[in-house]
Amino acid sequence: MRHPFSLIVCTYMRPKPLLDLLNSVKNQTLYPNEILIIDGSTDNETKKVIAQNSFKNLHYFLVTKEQRGLTKQRNYGISKVSNHLEVVCFLDDDTVLEPNYFEELIKTYTVYPGALGVGGYITNEVEWEKATPDYVPSINEFAFDGWKKEDGSRFVLRKKLGLDSDKPPGFLPEFSNGRSVSFLPPSGKIYEVEQLMGGVSSFKKNVFETHKFSTYFEGYGLYEDADFTLRLSKTGKLYINTNAQLSHFHDESGRPNKYQYGKMVIRNGWYVWRIKYPKPSLISKMKWNAIVWLLIIIRFSNIFTTIKRREAFTESIGRTVGWFSLWFNKPKHDNF
């Protein structure tokens, strides 16, 4: 079954990465029925790149200062989607697609007709190995569905302290701080989840009749995708198709400074946690705060263990300020 779809790319000051993405879209085995570029840039470089290159079905929109910011740009893009289309896809402007990305992604809606959203699979961030049937992971490893990988030092320490996630990847524990969909292996399978990464996601168009990206997440919009998909998953099924593959290159342009980023990690993280669990148990509250301080200490220690000492220092200060700010200025939402 064919599901006509739109691609929305929200971009900010990244003309070169955006062009790389669009060139990979041009080579798709299944091409978008429309491409909407929602540009929040403060210069004309992105507009020039679009004008100098030809891409079928592409429509360019330069938003005003008031409309700038990831969640605002996404909502603006949704308002421009053609009425006859069934699926809306989102991609970060610093991703590059495998040729069959859209073919695999859209096919998922036929395999699971009730799906409200489907995410793609990033291949260039984690190295996996097949595990033997009798394999038992060490504390320094993570294993899932017949695959294994080296576990991050933060998760190793959390395991030693009894603070590891008690849910599968893509699901949020009651104390938050779960394992993201990046902990799903390249098995070729389709996995049910309750969180998608916004920059490699897609949704049935009709979900936007009742759901919008929250404007609480201004500017860079850290965790806005977790907020949106956790709310959406309460009403239907979400999936990750590990055959819908792409690379994510994390371009540094357009990102906030590390102090602001550190504050957002804590405050936005608290907001998303309470969206899912408005009244967590006392033990979950204790675990959430313990993990916050564990990660602050680890980030502070990076001042002495990495060459990016200034970034480690400013981010750790931002995280600390963000935590203390929760005592007198918690994020506001109707649920809490």
Short mmCIF file of the C-alpha atoms (twelve columns), coordinates in Angstrom:
data_MODEL
# 
_entry.id   MODEL 
# 
loop_
_atom_site.group_PDB 
_atom_site.id 
_atom_site.type_symbol 
_atom_site.label_atom_id 
_atom_site.label_alt_id 
_atom_site.label_comp_id 
_atom_site.label_asym_id 
_atom_site.label_seq_id 
_atom_site.Cartn_x 
_atom_site.Cartn_y 
_atom_site.Cartn_z 
_atom_site.pdbx_PDB_model_num 
ATOM 1   C CA . MET A 1   0.000  0.000   0.000  1 
ATOM 2   C CA . ARG A 2   1.362  3.402   -0.976 1 
ATOM 3   C CA . HIS A 3   1.393  6.111   1.706  1 
ATOM 4   C CA . PRO A 4   2.063  9.523   0.110  1 
ATOM 5   C CA . PHE A 5   4.316  11.533  2.382  1 
ATOM 6   C CA . SER A 6   5.872  14.901  3.083  1 
ATOM 7   C CA . LEU A 7   9.419  15.559  4.298  1 
ATOM 8   C CA . ILE A 8   9.966  18.499  6.652  1 
ATOM 9   C CA . VAL A 9   13.523 19.674  7.332  1 
ATOM 10  C CA . CYS A 10  13.886 22.436  9.924  1 
ATOM 11  C CA . THR A 11  17.253 24.098  9.469  1 
ATOM 12  C CA . TYR A 12  19.326 26.871  11.034 1 
ATOM 13  C CA . MET A 13  22.622 28.171  9.626  1 
ATOM 14  C CA . ARG A 14  23.704 24.869  8.066  1 
ATOM 15  C CA . PRO A 15  23.676 25.270  4.264  1 
ATOM 16  C CA . LYS A 16  26.379 22.671  3.532  1 
ATOM 17  C CA . PRO A 17  24.990 19.837  5.714  1 
ATOM 18  C CA . LEU A 18  21.506 20.575  4.345  1 
ATOM 19  C CA . LEU A 19  22.764 20.207  0.767  1 
ATOM 20  C CA . ASP A 20  24.374 16.868  1.646  1 
ATOM 21  C CA . LEU A 21  21.050 15.678  3.050  1 
ATOM 22  C CA . LEU A 22  19.063 16.823  0.005  1 
ATOM 23  C CA . ASN A 23  21.481 15.092  -2.351 1 
ATOM 24  C CA . SER A 24  20.881 11.837  -0.445 1 
ATOM 25  C CA . VAL A 25  17.119 12.439  -0.733 1 
ATOM 26  C CA . LYS A 26  17.543 12.832  -4.489 1 
ATOM 27  C CA . ASN A 27  18.924 9.271   -4.644 1 
ATOM 28  C CA . GLN A 28  16.018 7.652   -2.786 1 
ATOM 29  C CA . THR A 29  14.229 4.595   -4.165 1 
ATOM 30  C CA . LEU A 30  11.021 6.196   -2.848 1 
ATOM 31  C CA . TYR A 31  10.935 9.967   -3.281 1 
ATOM 32  C CA . PRO A 32  8.898  12.382  -1.091 1 
ATOM 33  C CA . ASN A 33  5.688  13.799  -2.556 1 
ATOM 34  C CA . GLU A 34  6.838  17.137  -1.156 1 
ATOM 35  C CA . ILE A 35  9.881  18.527  0.634  1 
ATOM 36  C CA . LEU A 36  9.401  21.505  2.960  1 
ATOM 37  C CA . ILE A 37  12.533 23.385  4.022  1 
ATOM 38  C CA . ILE A 38  11.736 25.519  7.091  1 
ATOM 39  C CA . ASP A 39  14.677 27.887  7.475  1 
ATOM 40  C CA . GLY A 40  15.301 29.874  10.648 1 
ATOM 41  C CA . SER A 41  18.690 31.241  9.515  1 
ATOM 42  C CA . THR A 42  19.664 34.856  10.073 1 
ATOM 43  C CA . ASP A 43  21.559 35.063  6.767  1 
ATOM 44  C CA . ASN A 44  20.808 34.143  3.131  1 
ATOM 45  C CA . GLU A 45  23.311 31.294  2.693  1 
ATOM 46  C CA . THR A 46  20.746 28.488  2.961  1 
ATOM 47  C CA . LYS A 47  18.387 30.278  0.584  1 
ATOM 48  C CA . LYS A 48  21.253 30.649  -1.932 1 
ATOM 49  C CA . VAL A 49  22.084 26.930  -1.735 1 
ATOM 50  C CA . ILE A 50  18.445 26.024  -2.398 1 
ATOM 51  C CA . ALA A 51  18.277 28.439  -5.347 1 
ATOM 52  C CA . GLN A 52  21.496 27.082  -6.881 1 
ATOM 53  C CA . ASN A 53  20.353 23.442  -6.818 1 
ATOM 54  C CA . SER A 54  17.267 21.769  -8.212 1 
ATOM 55  C CA . PHE A 55  15.256 19.299  -6.137 1 
ATOM 56  C CA . LYS A 56  11.887 17.944  -7.226 1 
ATOM 57  C CA . ASN A 57  8.825  18.857  -5.111 1 
ATOM 58  C CA . LEU A 58  10.843 21.202  -2.871 1 
ATOM 59  C CA . HIS A 59  9.263  24.271  -1.240 1 
ATOM 60  C CA . TYR A 60  11.377 26.742  0.749  1 
ATOM 61  C CA . PHE A 61  10.101 28.852  3.672  1 
ATOM 62  C CA . LEU A 62  12.136 31.445  5.566  1 
ATOM 63  C CA . VAL A 63  10.491 32.015  8.952  1 
ATOM 64  C CA . THR A 64  10.414 35.225  10.970 1 
ATOM 65  C CA . LYS A 65  12.261 35.744  14.247 1 
ATOM 66  C CA . GLU A 66  9.031  34.978  16.130 1 
ATOM 67  C CA . GLN A 67  8.690  31.626  14.331 1 
ATOM 68  C CA . ARG A 68  12.335 30.621  14.836 1 
ATOM 69  C CA . GLY A 69  13.213 27.612  17.006 1 
ATOM 70  C CA . LEU A 70  12.933 23.885  16.419 1 
ATOM 71  C CA . THR A 71  9.459  23.242  17.822 1 
ATOM 72  C CA . LYS A 72  7.995  26.407  16.301 1 
ATOM 73  C CA . GLN A 73  9.528  25.590  12.921 1 
ATOM 74  C CA . ARG A 74  8.181  22.042  13.074 1 
ATOM 75  C CA . ASN A 75  4.680  23.258  13.852 1 
ATOM 76  C CA . TYR A 76  4.988  25.829  11.050 1 
ATOM 77  C CA . GLY A 77  6.055  23.090  8.640  1 
ATOM 78  C CA . ILE A 78  3.120  20.892  9.665  1 
ATOM 79  C CA . SER A 79  0.750  23.750  8.796  1 
ATOM 80  C CA . LYS A 80  2.175  23.779  5.233  1 
ATOM 81  C CA . VAL A 81  1.795  20.037  4.519  1 
ATOM 82  C CA . SER A 82  -0.526 19.266  1.588  1 
ATOM 83  C CA . ASN A 83  -3.919 17.938  2.620  1 
ATOM 84  C CA . HIS A 84  -3.802 14.760  0.520  1 
ATOM 85  C CA . LEU A 85  -0.629 13.384  2.138  1 
ATOM 86  C CA . GLU A 86  -0.816 10.662  4.808  1 
ATOM 87  C CA . VAL A 87  2.594  10.684  6.515  1 
ATOM 88  C CA . VAL A 88  4.858  13.514  7.689  1 
ATOM 89  C CA . CYS A 89  8.598  12.753  7.962  1 
ATOM 90  C CA . PHE A 90  11.154 14.838  9.859  1 
ATOM 91  C CA . LEU A 91  14.910 14.803  9.332  1 
ATOM 92  C CA . ASP A 92  17.687 16.760  11.013 1 
ATOM 93  C CA . ASP A 93  19.601 18.907  8.554  1 
ATOM 94  C CA . ASP A 94  22.897 17.132  9.358  1 
ATOM 95  C CA . THR A 95  21.772 13.614  8.390  1 
ATOM 96  C CA . VAL A 96  22.535 11.617  5.228  1 
ATOM 97  C CA . LEU A 97  20.229 8.809   4.077  1 
ATOM 98  C CA . GLU A 98  20.841 5.333   2.714  1 
ATOM 99  C CA . PRO A 99  19.103 5.012   -0.699 1 
ATOM 100 C CA . ASN A 100 16.206 2.889   0.629  1 
ATOM 101 C CA . TYR A 101 15.543 4.952   3.776  1 
ATOM 102 C CA . PHE A 102 12.067 6.183   2.835  1 
ATOM 103 C CA . GLU A 103 11.087 2.891   1.195  1 
ATOM 104 C CA . GLU A 104 11.751 1.019   4.453  1 
ATOM 105 C CA . LEU A 105 10.323 3.734   6.691  1 
ATOM 106 C CA . ILE A 106 7.024  4.106   4.827  1 
ATOM 107 C CA . LYS A 107 6.670  0.335   4.391  1 
ATOM 108 C CA . THR A 108 6.367  0.067   8.178  1 
ATOM 109 C CA . TYR A 109 2.953  1.750   8.018  1 
ATOM 110 C CA . THR A 110 1.758  -1.130  5.820  1 
ATOM 111 C CA . VAL A 111 3.265  -3.795  8.103  1 
ATOM 112 C CA . TYR A 112 1.714  -2.084  11.156 1 
ATOM 113 C CA . PRO A 113 -1.408 -0.227  9.945  1 
ATOM 114 C CA . GLY A 114 -2.107 1.079   13.442 1 
ATOM 115 C CA . ALA A 115 1.275  2.790   13.776 1 
ATOM 116 C CA . LEU A 116 1.086  6.468   14.736 1 
ATOM 117 C CA . GLY A 117 4.790  7.024   14.177 1 
ATOM 118 C CA . VAL A 118 7.902  5.292   12.833 1 
ATOM 119 C CA . GLY A 119 11.540 6.190   13.410 1 
ATOM 120 C CA . GLY A 120 14.620 5.574   11.322 1 
ATOM 121 C CA . TYR A 121 17.860 3.954   12.486 1 
ATOM 122 C CA . ILE A 122 21.202 5.779   12.821 1 
ATOM 123 C CA . THR A 123 24.126 3.538   11.828 1 
ATOM 124 C CA . ASN A 124 27.265 5.631   12.399 1 
ATOM 125 C CA . GLU A 125 27.130 6.208   16.161 1 
ATOM 126 C CA . VAL A 126 27.346 2.722   17.732 1 
ATOM 127 C CA . GLU A 127 29.416 -0.380  16.893 1 
ATOM 128 C CA . TRP A 128 27.549 -3.657  17.439 1 
ATOM 129 C CA . GLU A 129 28.596 -7.310  17.250 1 
ATOM 130 C CA . LYS A 130 26.495 -10.465 16.949 1 
ATOM 131 C CA . ALA A 131 26.438 -12.422 20.209 1 
ATOM 132 C CA . THR A 132 26.479 -16.187 20.581 1 
ATOM 133 C CA . PRO A 133 23.281 -17.849 21.902 1 
ATOM 134 C CA . ASP A 134 24.898 -18.604 25.289 1 
ATOM 135 C CA . TYR A 135 26.514 -15.177 25.632 1 
ATOM 136 C CA . VAL A 136 26.393 -13.487 29.054 1 
ATOM 137 C CA . PRO A 137 27.434 -9.798  29.010 1 
ATOM 138 C CA . SER A 138 29.991 -8.438  31.442 1 
ATOM 139 C CA . ILE A 139 29.258 -5.306  33.435 1 
ATOM 140 C CA . ASN A 140 31.156 -3.323  30.786 1 
ATOM 141 C CA . GLU A 141 28.876 -4.523  27.969 1 
ATOM 142 C CA . PHE A 142 25.279 -4.108  26.885 1 
ATOM 143 C CA . ALA A 143 23.376 -6.884  25.107 1 
ATOM 144 C CA . PHE A 144 19.966 -6.901  23.457 1 
ATOM 145 C CA . ASP A 145 18.200 -9.307  21.103 1 
ATOM 146 C CA . GLY A 146 21.273 -11.348 20.178 1 
ATOM 147 C CA . TRP A 147 23.638 -8.378  19.759 1 
ATOM 148 C CA . LYS A 148 26.249 -6.821  22.028 1 
ATOM 149 C CA . LYS A 149 28.233 -3.598  22.338 1 
ATOM 150 C CA . GLU A 150 30.631 -1.928  24.719 1 
ATOM 151 C CA . ASP A 151 28.611 -0.008  27.297 1 
ATOM 152 C CA . GLY A 152 29.278 3.648   28.040 1 
ATOM 153 C CA . SER A 153 31.190 4.477   31.220 1 
ATOM 154 C CA . ARG A 154 28.184 6.359   32.602 1 
ATOM 155 C CA . PHE A 155 25.946 3.320   32.253 1 
ATOM 156 C CA . VAL A 156 28.620 1.022   33.711 1 
ATOM 157 C CA . LEU A 157 28.797 3.229   36.798 1 
ATOM 158 C CA . ARG A 158 24.996 3.398   36.999 1 
ATOM 159 C CA . LYS A 159 24.849 -0.416  36.902 1 
ATOM 160 C CA . LYS A 160 27.337 -0.625  39.778 1 
ATOM 161 C CA . LEU A 161 25.173 1.788   41.787 1 
ATOM 162 C CA . GLY A 162 21.867 0.067   40.965 1 
ATOM 163 C CA . LEU A 163 20.711 2.992   38.802 1 
ATOM 164 C CA . ASP A 164 20.512 1.329   35.385 1 
ATOM 165 C CA . SER A 165 17.287 1.405   33.375 1 
ATOM 166 C CA . ASP A 166 14.771 -1.338  34.164 1 
ATOM 167 C CA . LYS A 167 13.021 -0.937  30.775 1 
ATOM 168 C CA . PRO A 168 13.946 -1.984  27.205 1 
ATOM 169 C CA . PRO A 169 15.568 0.639   24.933 1 
ATOM 170 C CA . GLY A 170 13.065 3.276   23.828 1 
ATOM 171 C CA . PHE A 171 10.975 3.082   27.018 1 
ATOM 172 C CA . LEU A 172 11.180 5.479   29.975 1 
ATOM 173 C CA . PRO A 173 11.573 4.098   33.536 1 
ATOM 174 C CA . GLU A 174 9.663  5.722   36.404 1 
ATOM 175 C CA . PHE A 175 12.892 7.475   37.442 1 
ATOM 176 C CA . SER A 176 13.525 8.592   33.824 1 
ATOM 177 C CA . ASN A 177 17.082 8.320   32.415 1 
ATOM 178 C CA . GLY A 178 16.340 5.229   30.335 1 
ATOM 179 C CA . ARG A 179 18.242 3.816   27.396 1 
ATOM 180 C CA . SER A 180 17.362 5.586   24.161 1 
ATOM 181 C CA . VAL A 181 16.510 3.944   20.840 1 
ATOM 182 C CA . SER A 182 20.230 4.132   20.001 1 
ATOM 183 C CA . PHE A 183 20.561 1.022   22.201 1 
ATOM 184 C CA . LEU A 184 18.533 -1.011  19.682 1 
ATOM 185 C CA . PRO A 185 20.791 -3.221  17.518 1 
ATOM 186 C CA . PRO A 186 21.024 -3.303  13.683 1 
ATOM 187 C CA . SER A 187 19.019 -6.540  13.575 1 
ATOM 188 C CA . GLY A 188 16.827 -5.641  10.601 1 
ATOM 189 C CA . LYS A 189 13.783 -5.914  12.863 1 
ATOM 190 C CA . ILE A 190 11.005 -3.462  13.664 1 
ATOM 191 C CA . TYR A 191 10.805 -2.668  17.397 1 
ATOM 192 C CA . GLU A 192 7.944  -1.127  19.343 1 
ATOM 193 C CA . VAL A 193 9.026  1.893   21.414 1 
ATOM 194 C CA . GLU A 194 7.448  4.847   23.194 1 
ATOM 195 C CA . GLN A 195 10.099 7.391   22.195 1 
ATOM 196 C CA . LEU A 196 11.447 8.447   18.798 1 
ATOM 197 C CA . MET A 197 14.306 10.782  17.954 1 
ATOM 198 C CA . GLY A 198 12.676 13.767  16.307 1 
ATOM 199 C CA . GLY A 199 15.374 14.247  13.688 1 
ATOM 200 C CA . VAL A 200 14.825 10.773  12.205 1 
ATOM 201 C CA . SER A 201 11.083 10.376  12.720 1 
ATOM 202 C CA . SER A 202 7.772  10.190  10.883 1 
ATOM 203 C CA . PHE A 203 4.130  10.344  11.930 1 
ATOM 204 C CA . LYS A 204 0.676  9.803   10.500 1 
ATOM 205 C CA . LYS A 205 -0.510 13.238  9.416  1 
ATOM 206 C CA . ASN A 206 -3.765 12.940  11.341 1 
ATOM 207 C CA . VAL A 207 -1.959 12.814  14.712 1 
ATOM 208 C CA . PHE A 208 -1.274 16.534  14.325 1 
ATOM 209 C CA . GLU A 209 -4.992 17.228  14.565 1 
ATOM 210 C CA . THR A 210 -4.694 16.577  18.310 1 
ATOM 211 C CA . HIS A 211 -0.933 16.783  19.042 1 
ATOM 212 C CA . LYS A 212 1.604  19.566  18.525 1 
ATOM 213 C CA . PHE A 213 5.268  19.994  19.412 1 
ATOM 214 C CA . SER A 214 5.390  21.901  22.697 1 
ATOM 215 C CA . THR A 215 6.620  25.497  22.527 1 
ATOM 216 C CA . TYR A 216 8.014  25.025  26.046 1 
ATOM 217 C CA . PHE A 217 11.139 23.801  24.238 1 
ATOM 218 C CA . GLU A 218 12.417 27.057  22.764 1 
ATOM 219 C CA . GLY A 219 15.400 27.534  20.486 1 
ATOM 220 C CA . TYR A 220 17.502 24.368  20.208 1 
ATOM 221 C CA . GLY A 221 14.615 22.375  21.699 1 
ATOM 222 C CA . LEU A 222 16.521 19.683  23.627 1 
ATOM 223 C CA . TYR A 223 14.235 16.695  24.412 1 
ATOM 224 C CA . GLU A 224 11.250 18.142  22.514 1 
ATOM 225 C CA . ASP A 225 11.062 14.847  20.610 1 
ATOM 226 C CA . ALA A 226 10.899 12.829  23.841 1 
ATOM 227 C CA . ASP A 227 8.089  15.059  25.114 1 
ATOM 228 C CA . PHE A 228 6.069  14.759  21.903 1 
ATOM 229 C CA . THR A 229 6.449  11.022  21.423 1 
ATOM 230 C CA . LEU A 230 5.894  10.122  25.083 1 
ATOM 231 C CA . ARG A 231 2.601  12.017  24.932 1 
ATOM 232 C CA . LEU A 232 1.705  10.414  21.607 1 
ATOM 233 C CA . SER A 233 2.572  6.881   22.766 1 
ATOM 234 C CA . LYS A 234 -0.189 7.108   25.360 1 
ATOM 235 C CA . THR A 235 -2.687 7.065   22.468 1 
ATOM 236 C CA . GLY A 236 -1.156 4.479   20.073 1 
ATOM 237 C CA . LYS A 237 1.868  2.516   18.864 1 
ATOM 238 C CA . LEU A 238 5.285  3.825   17.801 1 
ATOM 239 C CA . TYR A 239 8.025  1.793   16.089 1 
ATOM 240 C CA . ILE A 240 11.677 1.871   15.025 1 
ATOM 241 C CA . ASN A 241 12.531 0.207   11.709 1 
ATOM 242 C CA . THR A 242 16.217 -0.739  11.865 1 
ATOM 243 C CA . ASN A 243 16.288 -1.214  8.068  1 
ATOM 244 C CA . ALA A 244 15.457 2.485   7.519  1 
ATOM 245 C CA . GLN A 245 19.070 3.558   7.874  1 
ATOM 246 C CA . LEU A 246 20.906 6.877   7.821  1 
ATOM 247 C CA . SER A 247 23.952 8.629   9.254  1 
ATOM 248 C CA . HIS A 248 23.914 11.558  11.677 1 
ATOM 249 C CA . PHE A 249 26.919 13.873  11.670 1 
ATOM 250 C CA . HIS A 250 26.108 16.217  14.585 1 
ATOM 251 C CA . ASP A 251 27.200 19.453  12.946 1 
ATOM 252 C CA . GLU A 252 28.256 21.914  15.661 1 
ATOM 253 C CA . SER A 253 26.874 25.028  13.973 1 
ATOM 254 C CA . GLY A 254 23.577 26.257  15.376 1 
ATOM 255 C CA . ARG A 255 24.018 24.566  18.761 1 
ATOM 256 C CA . PRO A 256 23.740 26.397  22.116 1 
ATOM 257 C CA . ASN A 257 26.755 27.114  24.319 1 
ATOM 258 C CA . LYS A 258 27.605 24.391  26.818 1 
ATOM 259 C CA . TYR A 259 26.349 26.334  29.853 1 
ATOM 260 C CA . GLN A 260 22.888 26.730  28.336 1 
ATOM 261 C CA . TYR A 261 23.012 23.127  27.135 1 
ATOM 262 C CA . GLY A 262 23.797 21.920  30.666 1 
ATOM 263 C CA . LYS A 263 20.843 23.844  32.097 1 
ATOM 264 C CA . MET A 264 18.548 22.427  29.390 1 
ATOM 265 C CA . VAL A 265 19.671 18.862  30.118 1 
ATOM 266 C CA . ILE A 266 18.406 19.206  33.699 1 
ATOM 267 C CA . ARG A 267 15.346 21.425  33.306 1 
ATOM 268 C CA . ASN A 268 14.056 19.887  30.077 1 
ATOM 269 C CA . GLY A 269 14.883 16.427  31.396 1 
ATOM 270 C CA . TRP A 270 12.802 17.095  34.525 1 
ATOM 271 C CA . TYR A 271 9.920  18.385  32.371 1 
ATOM 272 C CA . VAL A 272 9.890  15.282  30.138 1 
ATOM 273 C CA . TRP A 273 10.119 12.989  33.184 1 
ATOM 274 C CA . ARG A 274 7.058  14.604  34.756 1 
ATOM 275 C CA . ILE A 275 5.117  14.555  31.467 1 
ATOM 276 C CA . LYS A 276 5.378  10.747  31.588 1 
ATOM 277 C CA . TYR A 277 5.188  10.359  35.374 1 
ATOM 278 C CA . PRO A 278 3.449  13.383  36.977 1 
ATOM 279 C CA . LYS A 279 3.583  11.770  40.438 1 
ATOM 280 C CA . PRO A 280 6.615  9.453   40.634 1 
ATOM 281 C CA . SER A 281 7.291  7.414   43.772 1 
ATOM 282 C CA . LEU A 282 9.736  8.606   46.417 1 
ATOM 283 C CA . ILE A 283 12.311 6.001   45.382 1 
ATOM 284 C CA . SER A 284 12.037 7.165   41.751 1 
ATOM 285 C CA . LYS A 285 12.572 10.772  42.828 1 
ATOM 286 C CA . MET A 286 15.652 9.716   44.773 1 
ATOM 287 C CA . LYS A 287 17.011 7.777   41.796 1 
ATOM 288 C CA . TRP A 288 16.383 10.692  39.400 1 
ATOM 289 C CA . ASN A 289 18.292 13.110  41.642 1 
ATOM 290 C CA . ALA A 290 21.079 10.578  42.260 1 
ATOM 291 C CA . ILE A 291 21.595 10.156  38.501 1 
ATOM 292 C CA . VAL A 292 21.598 13.949  37.992 1 
ATOM 293 C CA . TRP A 293 24.402 14.390  40.507 1 
ATOM 294 C CA . LEU A 294 26.296 11.360  39.267 1 
ATOM 295 C CA . LEU A 295 26.334 12.839  35.752 1 
ATOM 296 C CA . ILE A 296 27.295 16.293  37.095 1 
ATOM 297 C CA . ILE A 297 30.278 14.758  38.888 1 
ATOM 298 C CA . ILE A 298 31.278 12.769  35.790 1 
ATOM 299 C CA . ARG A 299 30.988 15.850  33.564 1 
ATOM 300 C CA . PHE A 300 33.007 17.908  36.045 1 
ATOM 301 C CA . SER A 301 35.714 15.209  36.107 1 
ATOM 302 C CA . ASN A 302 35.996 15.584  32.320 1 
ATOM 303 C CA . ILE A 303 37.790 18.891  33.015 1 
ATOM 304 C CA . PHE A 304 40.809 16.760  33.937 1 
ATOM 305 C CA . THR A 305 40.333 13.903  31.460 1 
ATOM 306 C CA . THR A 306 39.542 15.609  28.122 1 
ATOM 307 C CA . ILE A 307 41.104 18.343  26.002 1 
ATOM 308 C CA . LYS A 308 37.777 20.248  25.893 1 
ATOM 309 C CA . ARG A 309 38.165 21.417  29.473 1 
ATOM 310 C CA . ARG A 310 36.276 24.686  29.115 1 
ATOM 311 C CA . GLU A 311 33.245 22.922  27.598 1 
ATOM 312 C CA . ALA A 312 33.244 20.329  30.396 1 
ATOM 313 C CA . PHE A 313 33.460 23.068  33.050 1 
ATOM 314 C CA . THR A 314 30.716 25.292  31.611 1 
ATOM 315 C CA . GLU A 315 28.354 22.347  30.999 1 
ATOM 316 C CA . SER A 316 28.840 21.012  34.537 1 
ATOM 317 C CA . ILE A 317 28.120 24.490  35.934 1 
ATOM 318 C CA . GLY A 318 25.018 24.715  33.732 1 
ATOM 319 C CA . ARG A 319 23.796 21.336  35.000 1 
ATOM 320 C CA . THR A 320 24.391 22.411  38.605 1 
ATOM 321 C CA . VAL A 321 22.549 25.724  38.143 1 
ATOM 322 C CA . GLY A 322 19.747 23.867  36.367 1 
ATOM 323 C CA . TRP A 323 19.302 21.472  39.299 1 
ATOM 324 C CA . PHE A 324 19.241 24.225  41.938 1 
ATOM 325 C CA . SER A 325 16.764 26.230  39.814 1 
ATOM 326 C CA . LEU A 326 14.223 23.402  40.169 1 
ATOM 327 C CA . TRP A 327 13.892 24.213  43.866 1 
ATOM 328 C CA . PHE A 328 12.367 27.648  43.231 1 
ATOM 329 C CA . ASN A 329 11.367 27.714  39.539 1 
ATOM 330 C CA . LYS A 330 10.100 24.367  38.248 1 
ATOM 331 C CA . PRO A 331 8.918  24.090  34.623 1 
ATOM 332 C CA . LYS A 332 5.173  24.624  34.350 1 
ATOM 333 C CA . HIS A 333 2.643  22.235  32.803 1 
ATOM 334 C CA . ASP A 334 -1.042 21.521  33.385 1 
ATOM 335 C CA . ASN A 335 -0.201 17.981  34.559 1 
ATOM 336 C CA . PHE A 336 2.053  19.086  37.420 1 
# 
